[in-house]
C-alpha cells in the first residue's frame, strides 16, 4: 500500500490477515440435512497497526502510530437446514 504525497511516495506498513471457514454437513434423512459452519476472522488475532501520522503541523505526533487498522478475532457460527 502506498500513499502519494506532493513530491514522492510514502509506503505504509505491511498488512496481512488470515480468515478461515469450517463447514460440516449432516444428513438427517434422505430428504433432510443440516449444515453447520464456523467462520473465523483474524484467526491468529494478529494486530495490524495503522500508518504513522505524517502531519508536519503537529510535530509531537509526527511518526507516531496511534490506531489499529484491523479488528480483533471474531467468530461467526451458522446453521442451515435443507429439506
Secondary structure, DSSP 8 states (H G I E B T S, - for coil): -EEE-SSSEEE--------EEEEEEEE-SSS-EEEEEEEEESTT----B------TT-TTTTT----BSS---EEEEEEEEE-
